[in-house]
């Protein structure tokens, strides 16, 4: 069966593709983009729209970064802090 020969409705009926809709996951919750715009996700093999996702802009990115930075500061870890890559590499002779 060639998926291109079937309609979206027929493919959904037989369970070939399930339409999916995604949202941004920020600070432990799902959010629509602040702009309210969405982008279609296209399956390159069949050229069919299989999902949609938020069209996030800079304000959405800023919110996610701020939420992540806040959790990073409060996350429990070693008393001495996390070693940096340069600190780990300094153990090896040049």
PyMOL Python script that loads the backbone (N, CA, C, O; Angstrom):
from pymol import cmd

cmd.read_pdbstr("""\
ATOM      1  N   UNK A   1       0.846  -1.175   0.000  1.00  0.00           N
ATOM      2  CA  UNK A   1       0.000   0.000   0.000  1.00  0.00           C
ATOM      3  C   UNK A   1       0.890   1.236   0.000  1.00  0.00           C
ATOM      4  O   UNK A   1       1.787   1.362   0.833  1.00  0.00           O
ATOM      5  N   UNK A   2       0.643   2.132  -0.922  1.00  0.00           N
ATOM      6  CA  UNK A   2       1.381   3.372  -1.009  1.00  0.00           C
ATOM      7  C   UNK A   2       0.621   4.456  -0.241  1.00  0.00           C
ATOM      8  O   UNK A   2      -0.516   4.775  -0.590  1.00  0.00           O
ATOM      9  N   UNK A   3       1.241   5.030   0.812  1.00  0.00           N
ATOM     10  CA  UNK A   3       0.543   6.045   1.599  1.00  0.00           C
ATOM     11  C   UNK A   3       0.106   7.253   0.780  1.00  0.00           C
ATOM     12  O   UNK A   3      -0.868   7.916   1.136  1.00  0.00           O
ATOM     13  N   UNK A   4       0.807   7.549  -0.308  1.00  0.00           N
ATOM     14  CA  UNK A   4       0.431   8.708  -1.121  1.00  0.00           C
ATOM     15  C   UNK A   4      -0.919   8.512  -1.810  1.00  0.00           C
ATOM     16  O   UNK A   4      -1.558   9.484  -2.213  1.00  0.00           O
ATOM     17  N   UNK A   5      -1.351   7.259  -1.945  1.00  0.00           N
ATOM     18  CA  UNK A   5      -2.626   6.980  -2.598  1.00  0.00           C
ATOM     19  C   UNK A   5      -3.821   7.122  -1.658  1.00  0.00           C
ATOM     20  O   UNK A   5      -4.968   7.044  -2.098  1.00  0.00           O
ATOM     21  N   UNK A   6      -3.560   7.330  -0.362  1.00  0.00           N
ATOM     22  CA  UNK A   6      -4.634   7.405   0.620  1.00  0.00           C
ATOM     23  C   UNK A   6      -4.798   8.823   1.144  1.00  0.00           C
ATOM     24  O   UNK A   6      -3.843   9.598   1.168  1.00  0.00           O
ATOM     25  N   UNK A   7      -5.996   9.153   1.557  1.00  0.00           N
ATOM     26  CA  UNK A   7      -6.256  10.470   2.131  1.00  0.00           C
ATOM     27  C   UNK A   7      -5.811  10.494   3.594  1.00  0.00           C
ATOM     28  O   UNK A   7      -5.593   9.444   4.199  1.00  0.00           O
ATOM     29  N   UNK A   8      -5.679  11.680   4.149  1.00  0.00           N
ATOM     30  CA  UNK A   8      -5.334  11.823   5.570  1.00  0.00           C
ATOM     31  C   UNK A   8      -6.353  11.088   6.433  1.00  0.00           C
ATOM     32  O   UNK A   8      -5.983  10.417   7.397  1.00  0.00           O
ATOM     33  N   UNK A   9      -7.629  11.211   6.094  1.00  0.00           N
ATOM     34  CA  UNK A   9      -8.682  10.587   6.888  1.00  0.00           C
ATOM     35  C   UNK A   9      -8.557   9.056   6.850  1.00  0.00           C
ATOM     36  O   UNK A   9      -8.706   8.390   7.875  1.00  0.00           O
ATOM     37  N   UNK A  10      -8.288   8.518   5.687  1.00  0.00           N
ATOM     38  CA  UNK A  10      -8.165   7.068   5.557  1.00  0.00           C
ATOM     39  C   UNK A  10      -6.939   6.564   6.322  1.00  0.00           C
ATOM     40  O   UNK A  10      -7.001   5.525   6.979  1.00  0.00           O
ATOM     41  N   UNK A  11      -5.835   7.294   6.239  1.00  0.00           N
ATOM     42  CA  UNK A  11      -4.632   6.896   6.973  1.00  0.00           C
ATOM     43  C   UNK A  11      -4.874   6.943   8.471  1.00  0.00           C
ATOM     44  O   UNK A  11      -4.425   6.056   9.197  1.00  0.00           O
ATOM     45  N   UNK A  12      -5.571   7.955   8.942  1.00  0.00           N
ATOM     46  CA  UNK A  12      -5.881   8.052  10.373  1.00  0.00           C
ATOM     47  C   UNK A  12      -6.803   6.909  10.792  1.00  0.00           C
ATOM     48  O   UNK A  12      -6.641   6.342  11.873  1.00  0.00           O
ATOM     49  N   UNK A  13      -7.770   6.571   9.937  1.00  0.00           N
ATOM     50  CA  UNK A  13      -8.718   5.517  10.264  1.00  0.00           C
ATOM     51  C   UNK A  13      -8.023   4.171  10.453  1.00  0.00           C
ATOM     52  O   UNK A  13      -8.370   3.411  11.357  1.00  0.00           O
ATOM     53  N   UNK A  14      -7.047   3.879   9.603  1.00  0.00           N
ATOM     54  CA  UNK A  14      -6.369   2.590   9.698  1.00  0.00           C
ATOM     55  C   UNK A  14      -5.180   2.642  10.667  1.00  0.00           C
ATOM     56  O   UNK A  14      -4.496   1.639  10.872  1.00  0.00           O
ATOM     57  N   UNK A  15      -4.943   3.800  11.252  1.00  0.00           N
ATOM     58  CA  UNK A  15      -3.881   3.923  12.242  1.00  0.00           C
ATOM     59  C   UNK A  15      -2.497   4.017  11.648  1.00  0.00           C
ATOM     60  O   UNK A  15      -1.511   3.796  12.351  1.00  0.00           O
ATOM     61  N   UNK A  16      -2.396   4.342  10.360  1.00  0.00           N
ATOM     62  CA  UNK A  16      -1.091   4.445   9.715  1.00  0.00           C
ATOM     63  C   UNK A  16      -0.308   5.619  10.307  1.00  0.00           C
ATOM     64  O   UNK A  16       0.877   5.498  10.620  1.00  0.00           O
ATOM     65  N   UNK A  17      -0.971   6.720  10.450  1.00  0.00           N
ATOM     66  CA  UNK A  17      -0.358   7.905  11.045  1.00  0.00           C
ATOM     67  C   UNK A  17      -1.287   8.456  12.108  1.00  0.00           C
ATOM     68  O   UNK A  17      -2.505   8.455  11.934  1.00  0.00           O
ATOM     69  N   UNK A  18      -0.734   8.913  13.175  1.00  0.00           N
ATOM     70  CA  UNK A  18      -1.520   9.583  14.199  1.00  0.00           C
ATOM     71  C   UNK A  18      -1.079  11.037  14.229  1.00  0.00           C
ATOM     72  O   UNK A  18       0.105  11.339  14.375  1.00  0.00           O
ATOM     73  N   UNK A  19      -2.037  11.920  14.091  1.00  0.00           N
ATOM     74  CA  UNK A  19      -1.731  13.347  14.147  1.00  0.00           C
ATOM     75  C   UNK A  19      -1.258  13.672  15.551  1.00  0.00           C
ATOM     76  O   UNK A  19      -1.862  13.238  16.532  1.00  0.00           O
ATOM     77  N   UNK A  20      -0.196  14.424  15.647  1.00  0.00           N
ATOM     78  CA  UNK A  20       0.333  14.817  16.952  1.00  0.00           C
ATOM     79  C   UNK A  20       0.468  16.319  16.999  1.00  0.00           C
ATOM     80  O   UNK A  20       0.784  16.967  16.001  1.00  0.00           O
ATOM     81  N   UNK A  21       0.227  16.854  18.161  1.00  0.00           N
ATOM     82  CA  UNK A  21       0.379  18.283  18.376  1.00  0.00           C
ATOM     83  C   UNK A  21       1.275  18.468  19.597  1.00  0.00           C
ATOM     84  O   UNK A  21       1.043  17.863  20.644  1.00  0.00           O
ATOM     85  N   UNK A  22       2.281  19.294  19.459  1.00  0.00           N
ATOM     86  CA  UNK A  22       3.262  19.488  20.522  1.00  0.00           C
ATOM     87  C   UNK A  22       3.148  20.888  21.104  1.00  0.00           C
ATOM     88  O   UNK A  22       2.612  21.795  20.470  1.00  0.00           O
ATOM     89  N   UNK A  23       3.660  21.052  22.321  1.00  0.00           N
ATOM     90  CA  UNK A  23       3.756  22.353  22.960  1.00  0.00           C
ATOM     91  C   UNK A  23       5.149  22.492  23.559  1.00  0.00           C
ATOM     92  O   UNK A  23       5.882  21.511  23.684  1.00  0.00           O
ATOM     93  N   UNK A  24       5.505  23.713  23.925  1.00  0.00           N
ATOM     94  CA  UNK A  24       6.779  23.950  24.597  1.00  0.00           C
ATOM     95  C   UNK A  24       6.686  23.443  26.035  1.00  0.00           C
ATOM     96  O   UNK A  24       5.658  23.620  26.689  1.00  0.00           O
ATOM     97  N   UNK A  25       7.749  22.816  26.529  1.00  0.00           N
ATOM     98  CA  UNK A  25       7.803  22.348  27.916  1.00  0.00           C
ATOM     99  C   UNK A  25       8.746  23.274  28.659  1.00  0.00           C
ATOM    100  O   UNK A  25       9.966  23.174  28.527  1.00  0.00           O
ATOM    101  N   UNK A  26       8.169  24.183  29.445  1.00  0.00           N
ATOM    102  CA  UNK A  26       8.947  25.201  30.150  1.00  0.00           C
ATOM    103  C   UNK A  26       8.589  25.157  31.624  1.00  0.00           C
ATOM    104  O   UNK A  26       7.415  25.229  31.988  1.00  0.00           O
ATOM    105  N   UNK A  27       9.594  25.040  32.463  1.00  0.00           N
ATOM    106  CA  UNK A  27       9.422  25.083  33.918  1.00  0.00           C
ATOM    107  C   UNK A  27       8.438  24.022  34.406  1.00  0.00           C
ATOM    108  O   UNK A  27       7.641  24.275  35.309  1.00  0.00           O
ATOM    109  N   UNK A  28       8.498  22.832  33.804  1.00  0.00           N
ATOM    110  CA  UNK A  28       7.690  21.715  34.245  1.00  0.00           C
ATOM    111  C   UNK A  28       6.260  21.707  33.738  1.00  0.00           C
ATOM    112  O   UNK A  28       5.461  20.875  34.169  1.00  0.00           O
ATOM    113  N   UNK A  29       5.915  22.623  32.823  1.00  0.00           N
ATOM    114  CA  UNK A  29       4.556  22.688  32.290  1.00  0.00           C
ATOM    115  C   UNK A  29       4.591  22.878  30.780  1.00  0.00           C
ATOM    116  O   UNK A  29       5.543  23.427  30.226  1.00  0.00           O
ATOM    117  N   UNK A  30       3.528  22.411  30.128  1.00  0.00           N
ATOM    118  CA  UNK A  30       3.400  22.609  28.688  1.00  0.00           C
ATOM    119  C   UNK A  30       2.770  23.968  28.413  1.00  0.00           C
ATOM    120  O   UNK A  30       1.801  24.364  29.061  1.00  0.00           O
ATOM    121  N   UNK A  31       3.344  24.683  27.429  1.00  0.00           N
ATOM    122  CA  UNK A  31       2.865  26.016  27.074  1.00  0.00           C
ATOM    123  C   UNK A  31       2.768  26.155  25.562  1.00  0.00           C
ATOM    124  O   UNK A  31       3.597  25.630  24.820  1.00  0.00           O
ATOM    125  N   UNK A  32       1.754  26.861  25.127  1.00  0.00           N
ATOM    126  CA  UNK A  32       1.662  27.272  23.729  1.00  0.00           C
ATOM    127  C   UNK A  32       2.691  28.384  23.515  1.00  0.00           C
ATOM    128  O   UNK A  32       3.089  29.041  24.477  1.00  0.00           O
ATOM    129  N   UNK A  33       3.122  28.604  22.288  1.00  0.00           N
ATOM    130  CA  UNK A  33       4.051  29.703  22.044  1.00  0.00           C
ATOM    131  C   UNK A  33       3.344  31.027  22.329  1.00  0.00           C
ATOM    132  O   UNK A  33       2.126  31.131  22.190  1.00  0.00           O
ATOM    133  N   UNK A  34       4.108  32.019  22.721  1.00  0.00           N
ATOM    134  CA  UNK A  34       3.510  33.316  23.060  1.00  0.00           C
ATOM    135  C   UNK A  34       2.886  33.986  21.847  1.00  0.00           C
ATOM    136  O   UNK A  34       1.948  34.772  21.983  1.00  0.00           O
ATOM    137  N   UNK A  35       3.399  33.681  20.668  1.00  0.00           N
ATOM    138  CA  UNK A  35       2.846  34.274  19.448  1.00  0.00           C
ATOM    139  C   UNK A  35       1.544  33.597  19.032  1.00  0.00           C
ATOM    140  O   UNK A  35       0.735  34.180  18.309  1.00  0.00           O
ATOM    141  N   UNK A  36       1.346  32.352  19.498  1.00  0.00           N
ATOM    142  CA  UNK A  36       0.157  31.600  19.107  1.00  0.00           C
ATOM    143  C   UNK A  36       0.275  30.959  17.731  1.00  0.00           C
ATOM    144  O   UNK A  36      -0.640  30.261  17.293  1.00  0.00           O
ATOM    145  N   UNK A  37       1.390  31.187  17.046  1.00  0.00           N
ATOM    146  CA  UNK A  37       1.592  30.605  15.710  1.00  0.00           C
ATOM    147  C   UNK A  37       2.063  29.165  15.831  1.00  0.00           C
ATOM    148  O   UNK A  37       2.660  28.781  16.837  1.00  0.00           O
ATOM    149  N   UNK A  38       1.791  28.363  14.793  1.00  0.00           N
ATOM    150  CA  UNK A  38       2.174  26.962  14.773  1.00  0.00           C
ATOM    151  C   UNK A  38       2.863  26.631  13.449  1.00  0.00           C
ATOM    152  O   UNK A  38       2.666  27.318  12.447  1.00  0.00           O
ATOM    153  N   UNK A  39       3.674  25.570  13.459  1.00  0.00           N
ATOM    154  CA  UNK A  39       4.389  25.109  12.272  1.00  0.00           C
ATOM    155  C   UNK A  39       3.958  23.672  11.997  1.00  0.00           C
ATOM    156  O   UNK A  39       3.911  22.853  12.916  1.00  0.00           O
ATOM    157  N   UNK A  40       3.649  23.364  10.756  1.00  0.00           N
ATOM    158  CA  UNK A  40       3.326  21.992  10.364  1.00  0.00           C
ATOM    159  C   UNK A  40       4.603  21.169  10.285  1.00  0.00           C
ATOM    160  O   UNK A  40       5.633  21.652   9.815  1.00  0.00           O
ATOM    161  N   UNK A  41       4.531  19.919  10.748  1.00  0.00           N
ATOM    162  CA  UNK A  41       5.642  18.975  10.646  1.00  0.00           C
ATOM    163  C   UNK A  41       5.291  18.009   9.522  1.00  0.00           C
ATOM    164  O   UNK A  41       4.259  17.339   9.563  1.00  0.00           O
ATOM    165  N   UNK A  42       6.167  17.946   8.512  1.00  0.00           N
ATOM    166  CA  UNK A  42       5.894  17.165   7.311  1.00  0.00           C
ATOM    167  C   UNK A  42       6.775  15.923   7.285  1.00  0.00           C
ATOM    168  O   UNK A  42       7.987  16.002   7.484  1.00  0.00           O
ATOM    169  N   UNK A  43       6.152  14.777   7.037  1.00  0.00           N
ATOM    170  CA  UNK A  43       6.892  13.534   6.844  1.00  0.00           C
ATOM    171  C   UNK A  43       7.547  13.608   5.467  1.00  0.00           C
ATOM    172  O   UNK A  43       6.837  13.664   4.463  1.00  0.00           O
ATOM    173  N   UNK A  44       8.877  13.611   5.389  1.00  0.00           N
ATOM    174  CA  UNK A  44       9.540  13.764   4.090  1.00  0.00           C
ATOM    175  C   UNK A  44       9.293  12.605   3.133  1.00  0.00           C
ATOM    176  O   UNK A  44       9.357  12.784   1.917  1.00  0.00           O
ATOM    177  N   UNK A  45       9.012  11.419   3.666  1.00  0.00           N
ATOM    178  CA  UNK A  45       8.791  10.263   2.796  1.00  0.00           C
ATOM    179  C   UNK A  45       7.452  10.352   2.073  1.00  0.00           C
ATOM    180  O   UNK A  45       7.361  10.055   0.881  1.00  0.00           O
ATOM    181  N   UNK A  46       6.417  10.763   2.798  1.00  0.00           N
ATOM    182  CA  UNK A  46       5.086  10.805   2.193  1.00  0.00           C
ATOM    183  C   UNK A  46       4.622  12.223   1.870  1.00  0.00           C
ATOM    184  O   UNK A  46       3.606  12.414   1.202  1.00  0.00           O
ATOM    185  N   UNK A  47       5.382  13.226   2.353  1.00  0.00           N
ATOM    186  CA  UNK A  47       5.037  14.635   2.183  1.00  0.00           C
ATOM    187  C   UNK A  47       3.679  14.966   2.801  1.00  0.00           C
ATOM    188  O   UNK A  47       2.984  15.876   2.351  1.00  0.00           O
ATOM    189  N   UNK A  48       3.313  14.214   3.838  1.00  0.00           N
ATOM    190  CA  UNK A  48       2.064  14.450   4.537  1.00  0.00           C
ATOM    191  C   UNK A  48       2.346  15.183   5.841  1.00  0.00           C
ATOM    192  O   UNK A  48       3.391  14.983   6.459  1.00  0.00           O
ATOM    193  N   UNK A  49       1.416  16.027   6.255  1.00  0.00           N
ATOM    194  CA  UNK A  49       1.532  16.713   7.532  1.00  0.00           C
ATOM    195  C   UNK A  49       1.163  15.712   8.617  1.00  0.00           C
ATOM    196  O   UNK A  49       0.055  15.176   8.621  1.00  0.00           O
ATOM    197  N   UNK A  50       2.094  15.460   9.540  1.00  0.00           N
ATOM    198  CA  UNK A  50       1.875  14.460  10.571  1.00  0.00           C
ATOM    199  C   UNK A  50       1.754  15.066  11.970  1.00  0.00           C
ATOM    200  O   UNK A  50       1.353  14.379  12.909  1.00  0.00           O
ATOM    201  N   UNK A  51       2.098  16.348  12.112  1.00  0.00           N
ATOM    202  CA  UNK A  51       2.033  16.986  13.423  1.00  0.00           C
ATOM    203  C   UNK A  51       2.102  18.492  13.244  1.00  0.00           C
ATOM    204  O   UNK A  51       2.321  19.003  12.146  1.00  0.00           O
ATOM    205  N   UNK A  52       1.910  19.177  14.348  1.00  0.00           N
ATOM    206  CA  UNK A  52       2.207  20.608  14.367  1.00  0.00           C
ATOM    207  C   UNK A  52       2.893  20.930  15.686  1.00  0.00           C
ATOM    208  O   UNK A  52       2.728  20.226  16.682  1.00  0.00           O
ATOM    209  N   UNK A  53       3.661  22.000  15.668  1.00  0.00           N
ATOM    210  CA  UNK A  53       4.468  22.379  16.822  1.00  0.00           C
ATOM    211  C   UNK A  53       4.446  23.903  16.952  1.00  0.00           C
ATOM    212  O   UNK A  53       4.220  24.599  15.962  1.00  0.00           O
ATOM    213  N   UNK A  54       4.676  24.428  18.152  1.00  0.00           N
ATOM    214  CA  UNK A  54       4.660  25.883  18.308  1.00  0.00           C
ATOM    215  C   UNK A  54       5.764  26.547  17.492  1.00  0.00           C
ATOM    216  O   UNK A  54       6.864  26.011  17.357  1.00  0.00           O
ATOM    217  N   UNK A  55       5.456  27.706  16.958  1.00  0.00           N
ATOM    218  CA  UNK A  55       6.448  28.543  16.280  1.00  0.00           C
ATOM    219  C   UNK A  55       7.011  29.482  17.338  1.00  0.00           C
ATOM    220  O   UNK A  55       6.584  30.630  17.458  1.00  0.00           O
ATOM    221  N   UNK A  56       7.971  28.979  18.098  1.00  0.00           N
ATOM    222  CA  UNK A  56       8.505  29.724  19.237  1.00  0.00           C
ATOM    223  C   UNK A  56       9.372  30.879  18.767  1.00  0.00           C
ATOM    224  O   UNK A  56      10.068  30.792  17.756  1.00  0.00           O
ATOM    225  N   UNK A  57       9.310  31.963  19.529  1.00  0.00           N
ATOM    226  CA  UNK A  57      10.135  33.123  19.204  1.00  0.00           C
ATOM    227  C   UNK A  57      11.104  33.388  20.363  1.00  0.00           C
ATOM    228  O   UNK A  57      11.225  32.574  21.279  1.00  0.00           O
ATOM    229  N   UNK A  58      11.780  34.517  20.313  1.00  0.00           N
ATOM    230  CA  UNK A  58      12.802  34.827  21.304  1.00  0.00           C
ATOM    231  C   UNK A  58      12.237  34.873  22.724  1.00  0.00           C
ATOM    232  O   UNK A  58      12.926  34.484  23.668  1.00  0.00           O
ATOM    233  N   UNK A  59      11.008  35.336  22.892  1.00  0.00           N
ATOM    234  CA  UNK A  59      10.439  35.412  24.245  1.00  0.00           C
ATOM    235  C   UNK A  59      10.216  34.014  24.829  1.00  0.00           C
ATOM    236  O   UNK A  59      10.357  33.823  26.037  1.00  0.00           O
ATOM    237  N   UNK A  60       9.873  33.047  23.993  1.00  0.00           N
ATOM    238  CA  UNK A  60       9.727  31.664  24.462  1.00  0.00           C
ATOM    239  C   UNK A  60      11.089  31.096  24.870  1.00  0.00           C
ATOM    240  O   UNK A  60      11.199  30.411  25.887  1.00  0.00           O
ATOM    241  N   UNK A  61      12.105  31.378  24.089  1.00  0.00           N
ATOM    242  CA  UNK A  61      13.459  30.912  24.403  1.00  0.00           C
ATOM    243  C   UNK A  61      13.942  31.549  25.701  1.00  0.00           C
ATOM    244  O   UNK A  61      14.521  30.871  26.550  1.00  0.00           O
ATOM    245  N   UNK A  62      13.704  32.856  25.858  1.00  0.00           N
ATOM    246  CA  UNK A  62      14.120  33.544  27.080  1.00  0.00           C
ATOM    247  C   UNK A  62      13.446  32.948  28.316  1.00  0.00           C
ATOM    248  O   UNK A  62      14.084  32.781  29.354  1.00  0.00           O
ATOM    249  N   UNK A  63      12.154  32.629  28.202  1.00  0.00           N
ATOM    250  CA  UNK A  63      11.425  32.027  29.322  1.00  0.00           C
ATOM    251  C   UNK A  63      12.006  30.659  29.673  1.00  0.00           C
ATOM    252  O   UNK A  63      12.159  30.337  30.852  1.00  0.00           O
ATOM    253  N   UNK A  64      12.328  29.856  28.670  1.00  0.00           N
ATOM    254  CA  UNK A  64      12.889  28.525  28.914  1.00  0.00           C
ATOM    255  C   UNK A  64      14.278  28.621  29.543  1.00  0.00           C
ATOM    256  O   UNK A  64      14.597  27.870  30.466  1.00  0.00           O
ATOM    257  N   UNK A  65      15.095  29.532  29.052  1.00  0.00           N
ATOM    258  CA  UNK A  65      16.446  29.699  29.597  1.00  0.00           C
ATOM    259  C   UNK A  65      16.379  30.192  31.034  1.00  0.00           C
ATOM    260  O   UNK A  65      17.122  29.714  31.891  1.00  0.00           O
ATOM    261  N   UNK A  66      15.493  31.146  31.303  1.00  0.00           N
ATOM    262  CA  UNK A  66      15.355  31.675  32.665  1.00  0.00           C
ATOM    263  C   UNK A  66      14.884  30.577  33.622  1.00  0.00           C
ATOM    264  O   UNK A  66      15.386  30.472  34.741  1.00  0.00           O
ATOM    265  N   UNK A  67      13.933  29.771  33.191  1.00  0.00           N
ATOM    266  CA  UNK A  67      13.442  28.678  34.038  1.00  0.00           C
ATOM    267  C   UNK A  67      14.552  27.668  34.293  1.00  0.00           C
ATOM    268  O   UNK A  67      14.724  27.198  35.418  1.00  0.00           O
ATOM    269  N   UNK A  68      15.299  27.337  33.258  1.00  0.00           N
ATOM    270  CA  UNK A  68      16.386  26.375  33.415  1.00  0.00           C
ATOM    271  C   UNK A  68      17.501  26.899  34.292  1.00  0.00           C
ATOM    272  O   UNK A  68      18.055  26.159  35.105  1.00  0.00           O
ATOM    273  N   UNK A  69      17.836  28.169  34.135  1.00  0.00           N
ATOM    274  CA  UNK A  69      18.902  28.758  34.940  1.00  0.00           C
ATOM    275  C   UNK A  69      18.510  28.786  36.411  1.00  0.00           C
ATOM    276  O   UNK A  69      19.345  28.547  37.283  1.00  0.00           O
ATOM    277  N   UNK A  70      17.245  29.076  36.690  1.00  0.00           N
ATOM    278  CA  UNK A  70      16.777  29.093  38.072  1.00  0.00           C
ATOM    279  C   UNK A  70      16.868  27.720  38.711  1.00  0.00           C
ATOM    280  O   UNK A  70      17.249  27.603  39.876  1.00  0.00           O
ATOM    281  N   UNK A  71      16.528  26.689  37.972  1.00  0.00           N
ATOM    282  CA  UNK A  71      16.600  25.323  38.511  1.00  0.00           C
ATOM    283  C   UNK A  71      18.039  24.865  38.647  1.00  0.00           C
ATOM    284  O   UNK A  71      18.354  24.100  39.559  1.00  0.00           O
ATOM    285  N   UNK A  72      18.914  25.311  37.771  1.00  0.00           N
ATOM    286  CA  UNK A  72      20.314  24.907  37.839  1.00  0.00           C
ATOM    287  C   UNK A  72      20.948  25.442  39.123  1.00  0.00           C
ATOM    288  O   UNK A  72      21.739  24.746  39.760  1.00  0.00           O
ATOM    289  N   UNK A  73      20.605  26.679  39.507  1.00  0.00           N
ATOM    290  CA  UNK A  73      21.189  27.264  40.720  1.00  0.00           C
ATOM    291  C   UNK A  73      20.707  26.546  41.981  1.00  0.00           C
ATOM    292  O   UNK A  73      21.441  26.480  42.967  1.00  0.00           O
ATOM    293  N   UNK A  74      19.494  26.011  41.964  1.00  0.00           N
ATOM    294  CA  UNK A  74      18.940  25.388  43.163  1.00  0.00           C
ATOM    295  C   UNK A  74      19.087  23.872  43.171  1.00  0.00           C
ATOM    296  O   UNK A  74      18.702  23.219  44.142  1.00  0.00           O
ATOM    297  N   UNK A  75      19.634  23.310  42.113  1.00  0.00           N
ATOM    298  CA  UNK A  75      19.780  21.856  42.022  1.00  0.00           C
ATOM    299  C   UNK A  75      20.855  21.376  42.985  1.00  0.00           C
ATOM    300  O   UNK A  75      21.953  21.932  43.002  1.00  0.00           O
ATOM    301  N   UNK A  76      20.565  20.354  43.791  1.00  0.00           N
ATOM    302  CA  UNK A  76      21.589  19.850  44.709  1.00  0.00           C
ATOM    303  C   UNK A  76      22.749  19.212  43.941  1.00  0.00           C
ATOM    304  O   UNK A  76      22.554  18.582  42.902  1.00  0.00           O
ATOM    305  N   UNK A  77      23.919  19.384  44.460  1.00  0.00           N
ATOM    306  CA  UNK A  77      25.101  18.812  43.834  1.00  0.00           C
ATOM    307  C   UNK A  77      26.227  18.725  44.838  1.00  0.00           C
ATOM    308  O   UNK A  77      26.025  18.997  46.022  1.00  0.00           O
ATOM    309  N   UNK A  78      27.397  18.354  44.392  1.00  0.00           N
ATOM    310  CA  UNK A  78      28.532  18.255  45.310  1.00  0.00           C
ATOM    311  C   UNK A  78      28.839  19.606  45.946  1.00  0.00           C
ATOM    312  O   UNK A  78      28.642  20.648  45.321  1.00  0.00           O
ATOM    313  N   UNK A  79      29.319  19.591  47.185  1.00  0.00           N
ATOM    314  CA  UNK A  79      29.624  20.833  47.898  1.00  0.00           C
ATOM    315  C   UNK A  79      30.693  21.649  47.174  1.00  0.00           C
ATOM    316  O   UNK A  79      30.699  22.877  47.257  1.00  0.00           O
ATOM    317  N   UNK A  80      31.587  20.978  46.471  1.00  0.00           N
ATOM    318  CA  UNK A  80      32.654  21.695  45.788  1.00  0.00           C
ATOM    319  C   UNK A  80      32.224  22.216  44.423  1.00  0.00           C
ATOM    320  O   UNK A  80      32.998  22.908  43.763  1.00  0.00           O
ATOM    321  N   UNK A  81      31.033  21.906  43.995  1.00  0.00           N
ATOM    322  CA  UNK A  81      30.563  22.350  42.684  1.00  0.00           C
ATOM    323  C   UNK A  81      30.881  21.322  41.615  1.00  0.00           C
ATOM    324  O   UNK A  81      31.478  20.281  41.888  1.00  0.00           O
ATOM    325  N   UNK A  82      30.482  21.626  40.423  1.00  0.00           N
ATOM    326  CA  UNK A  82      30.700  20.699  39.316  1.00  0.00           C
ATOM    327  C   UNK A  82      32.046  21.014  38.653  1.00  0.00           C
ATOM    328  O   UNK A  82      32.333  22.176  38.364  1.00  0.00           O
ATOM    329  N   UNK A  83      32.864  19.997  38.411  1.00  0.00           N
ATOM    330  CA  UNK A  83      34.152  20.265  37.764  1.00  0.00           C
ATOM    331  C   UNK A  83      33.952  20.679  36.308  1.00  0.00           C
ATOM    332  O   UNK A  83      33.073  20.166  35.616  1.00  0.00           O
ATOM    333  N   UNK A  84      34.761  21.591  35.870  1.00  0.00           N
ATOM    334  CA  UNK A  84      34.695  22.024  34.477  1.00  0.00           C
ATOM    335  C   UNK A  84      35.528  21.085  33.616  1.00  0.00           C
ATOM    336  O   UNK A  84      36.338  20.313  34.130  1.00  0.00           O
ATOM    337  N   UNK A  85      35.329  21.154  32.332  1.00  0.00           N
ATOM    338  CA  UNK A  85      36.088  20.297  31.412  1.00  0.00           C
ATOM    339  C   UNK A  85      37.581  20.600  31.544  1.00  0.00           C
ATOM    340  O   UNK A  85      38.403  19.684  31.511  1.00  0.00           O
ATOM    341  N   UNK A  86      37.936  21.874  31.694  1.00  0.00           N
ATOM    342  CA  UNK A  86      39.354  22.219  31.800  1.00  0.00           C
ATOM    343  C   UNK A  86      39.949  21.666  33.086  1.00  0.00           C
ATOM    344  O   UNK A  86      41.116  21.274  33.095  1.00  0.00           O
ATOM    345  N   UNK A  87      39.178  21.623  34.181  1.00  0.00           N
ATOM    346  CA  UNK A  87      39.683  21.075  35.434  1.00  0.00           C
ATOM    347  C   UNK A  87      39.918  19.572  35.293  1.00  0.00           C
ATOM    348  O   UNK A  87      40.903  19.044  35.809  1.00  0.00           O
ATOM    349  N   UNK A  88      39.011  18.882  34.592  1.00  0.00           N
ATOM    350  CA  UNK A  88      39.189  17.444  34.402  1.00  0.00           C
ATOM    351  C   UNK A  88      40.391  17.173  33.508  1.00  0.00           C
ATOM    352  O   UNK A  88      41.133  16.219  33.738  1.00  0.00           O
ATOM    353  N   UNK A  89      40.584  17.994  32.505  1.00  0.00           N
ATOM    354  CA  UNK A  89      41.688  17.772  31.568  1.00  0.00           C
ATOM    355  C   UNK A  89      43.030  18.172  32.151  1.00  0.00           C
ATOM    356  O   UNK A  89      44.071  17.714  31.679  1.00  0.00           O
ATOM    357  N   UNK A  90      43.022  19.028  33.183  1.00  0.00           N
ATOM    358  CA  UNK A  90      44.300  19.482  33.740  1.00  0.00           C
ATOM    359  C   UNK A  90      45.034  18.330  34.457  1.00  0.00           C
ATOM    360  O   UNK A  90      46.219  18.453  34.766  1.00  0.00           O
ATOM    361  N   UNK A  91      44.348  17.239  34.714  1.00  0.00           N
ATOM    362  CA  UNK A  91      45.000  16.094  35.346  1.00  0.00           C
ATOM    363  C   UNK A  91      45.928  15.374  34.385  1.00  0.00           C
ATOM    364  O   UNK A  91      46.780  14.594  34.809  1.00  0.00           O
ATOM    365  N   UNK A  92      45.769  15.633  33.081  1.00  0.00           N
ATOM    366  CA  UNK A  92      46.610  14.965  32.080  1.00  0.00           C
ATOM    367  C   UNK A  92      47.807  15.858  31.740  1.00  0.00           C
ATOM    368  O   UNK A  92      47.645  17.062  31.540  1.00  0.00           O
ATOM    369  N   UNK A  93      48.998  15.278  31.674  1.00  0.00           N
ATOM    370  CA  UNK A  93      50.176  16.085  31.319  1.00  0.00           C
ATOM    371  C   UNK A  93      50.099  16.539  29.849  1.00  0.00           C
ATOM    372  O   UNK A  93      49.523  15.854  29.004  1.00  0.00           O
ATOM    373  N   UNK A  94      50.671  17.667  29.579  1.00  0.00           N
ATOM    374  CA  UNK A  94      50.669  18.223  28.206  1.00  0.00           C
ATOM    375  C   UNK A  94      51.688  17.533  27.343  1.00  0.00           C
ATOM    376  O   UNK A  94      51.827  17.866  26.166  1.00  0.00           O
TER     377      UNK A  94
END
""", "prot")
cmd.dss("prot")
cmd.show_as("cartoon", "prot")
cmd.util.cbc("prot")
cmd.orient("prot")
